[in-house]
Amino acid sequence: MSYQLFEEYQSHTTSDLKENFHNILEQIGEDPLRNGIVKTPERASKAMQFLTQGYNIDPQDILKSAMFDEDYKDMVIVKDIELYSLCEHHMLPFFGKAHIAYIPNGQIVGLSKLPRVVDVFARRLQVQERLTHDILECINTTLKPKGVAVVIEAQHMCMMMRGVQKQNSATTTSGFRGQFEEIQTRNEFLKLIGH
């Protein structure tokens, strides 16, 4: 979705979301007309639209916009890609880093496009396991490399702020396709990202 279309979509849905956030404030016992909160429903609705804008963007289009013929046959790694997402169970944030590698099969992709793909999938209600899978399959399907690997390390506010309240816990998920299913290639990738 283009920026202009997103702006139109946002203005169309902000009023509905604003009303919903107004109702939430009332239902938790807050006064929506209190000075410090009177604009909170509008701000919260805009924030929610920003944090979930990935539903309106096709990640394959991002990759296709910068694919180039190149006879490079070795591993390409983009590591420490910051990510921020919302847990679909409690709508609380989780955040961390993604590490992506692929082995080209006649085509490479602009390096900035891999973090953009991470952002598209992260800007949806997610679980970390599916986020890892979605990124992996998008790259594998679109770029058709000889292999692709994705590792995500994240901390989940739903575990830190509520529930078990374990502030130092972290979750690691991974996915491998093609040549990365071979232990030697996988181990080389894990060593290069510091695992």
C-alpha positions in Angstrom: 0.0 0.0 0.0 1.4 3.4 -0.9 2.0 6.1 1.7 -0.9 8.2 0.3 -3.3 5.2 0.4 -2.2 4.4 4.0 -2.9 8.0 5.0 -6.5 7.7 3.6 -6.9 4.3 5.3 -5.6 5.7 8.5 -7.9 8.7 8.5 -10.9 6.5 7.7 -10.3 4.1 10.6 -8.9 6.4 13.2 -12.3 7.7 14.3 -13.6 4.1 15.0 -10.4 3.2 16.9 -10.5 6.5 18.8 -14.0 5.7 20.0 -12.9 2.2 21.0 -10.0 3.5 23.0 -12.3 6.1 24.7 -14.5 3.2 25.8 -11.6 1.2 27.1 -10.5 4.1 29.2 -14.0 4.3 30.7 -14.2 0.6 31.3 -10.9 0.4 33.2 -12.1 3.2 35.5 -10.3 6.2 34.0 -11.9 9.5 33.1 -11.5 10.0 29.3 -12.1 13.7 29.7 -9.3 14.2 32.2 -6.8 16.8 31.0 -3.9 14.4 30.6 -5.9 11.7 28.9 -8.4 13.7 26.7 -6.2 13.1 23.6 -5.1 9.6 24.5 -7.8 7.8 22.4 -6.6 9.6 19.3 -2.9 9.1 20.0 -3.5 5.4 20.9 -5.5 4.8 17.7 -2.7 6.3 15.5 -0.1 4.3 17.4 -2.1 1.1 16.9 -2.4 1.8 13.2 1.3 2.4 12.9 2.2 -0.7 14.9 0.0 -2.9 12.7 0.6 -1.3 9.3 2.3 -4.5 8.0 -1.1 -5.9 7.1 -1.3 -3.4 4.3 2.1 -4.1 2.7 3.2 -7.0 0.5 6.7 -8.1 1.6 7.3 -9.9 -1.6 6.9 -6.6 -3.5 9.7 -5.2 -1.3 12.1 -8.0 -2.3 11.0 -7.9 -6.0 11.8 -4.2 -6.2 15.5 -4.8 -5.7 16.5 -8.2 -7.1 19.6 -8.2 -9.2 21.4 -10.8 -11.3 24.7 -11.6 -9.7 26.9 -14.7 -9.8 27.7 -14.6 -6.1 27.7 -18.1 -4.5 28.6 -17.6 -0.9 26.6 -16.8 2.2 25.1 -13.3 2.6 24.2 -12.3 6.2 22.4 -9.3 7.6 22.4 -9.6 11.4 21.2 -7.7 14.4 18.1 -6.4 12.7 16.1 -4.6 15.4 12.4 -5.7 15.5 9.4 -4.6 17.5 6.1 -6.4 17.3 2.9 -7.0 19.3 2.0 -10.4 20.8 -1.3 -11.5 19.4 -2.3 -13.1 22.8 -2.1 -10.0 25.0 -1.3 -7.2 22.5 1.8 -6.4 24.5 5.1 -5.7 22.8 7.9 -8.1 22.1 11.2 -6.9 20.8 14.6 -8.1 19.8 16.9 -8.9 16.9 16.6 -10.9 13.7 19.5 -12.5 11.9 19.0 -13.5 8.2 21.3 -15.3 5.8 20.8 -16.6 2.3 23.0 -18.3 -0.4 22.2 -16.7 -3.7 21.1 -18.7 -6.7 21.9 -16.3 -9.5 20.2 -13.3 -7.9 20.9 -11.1 -4.9 18.6 -8.6 -3.2 19.3 -5.1 -1.9 20.5 -5.4 1.6 18.0 -2.9 3.1 15.1 -5.0 1.8 15.7 -7.8 4.3 15.2 -5.5 7.3 12.1 -4.1 5.6 10.6 -7.6 5.2 11.2 -8.1 8.9 9.4 -4.9 9.7 6.4 -5.8 7.5 5.8 -9.1 9.3 6.6 -7.6 12.7 4.0 -4.8 12.2 1.2 -7.4 12.6 -0.1 -9.1 15.6 2.3 -12.0 15.9 3.8 -14.9 17.8 7.6 -15.2 17.5 7.4 -18.7 15.9 5.2 -17.5 13.1 7.2 -14.3 12.6 10.3 -16.4 12.1 8.5 -18.7 9.6 6.9 -15.9 7.7 10.2 -14.1 7.1 11.9 -17.4 6.1 9.2 -18.4 3.6 8.9 -15.0 2.1 12.6 -14.9 1.3 12.7 -18.5 0.2 9.7 -18.2 -2.1 10.5 -14.8 -3.6 14.3 -14.9 -4.0 14.5 -18.7 -4.6 18.0 -19.0 -3.0 20.1 -22.1 -2.5 19.4 -21.7 1.2 18.0 -19.3 3.7 18.2 -19.1 7.5 16.4 -16.9 10.0 17.1 -16.6 13.8 15.1 -14.3 16.1 16.0 -13.5 19.7 13.3 -11.6 21.5 12.0 -10.5 24.9 8.3 -10.6 25.5 6.5 -8.0 27.7 3.7 -10.5 28.3 6.2 -12.6 30.2 8.0 -9.7 31.8 5.1 -7.4 32.9 2.4 -10.0 33.7 2.0 -13.7 34.1 5.3 -15.3 35.2 7.0 -11.8 35.4 10.5 -13.1 34.4 12.4 -9.9 33.3 15.5 -11.7 32.2 14.0 -14.4 30.0 14.6 -14.4 26.2 13.2 -16.6 23.4 15.1 -17.8 20.4 13.4 -19.2 17.3 15.0 -20.4 14.1 14.2 -21.7 10.6 16.4 -23.2 7.9 15.8 -24.1 4.3 18.0 -25.6 1.5 21.7 -25.7 2.2 21.2 -24.4 5.7 19.6 -27.7 6.6 23.1 -29.2 6.3 24.8 -29.1 9.7 28.1 -27.6 8.4 26.4 -24.6 6.7 24.1 -24.1 9.6 27.0 -24.1 12.1 28.9 -21.6 10.0 26.0 -19.2 10.0 25.4 -19.7 13.8 29.1 -19.0 14.4 29.1 -15.9 12.3 26.1 -14.4 14.2 27.7 -15.3 17.5 25.8 -18.4 18.6 
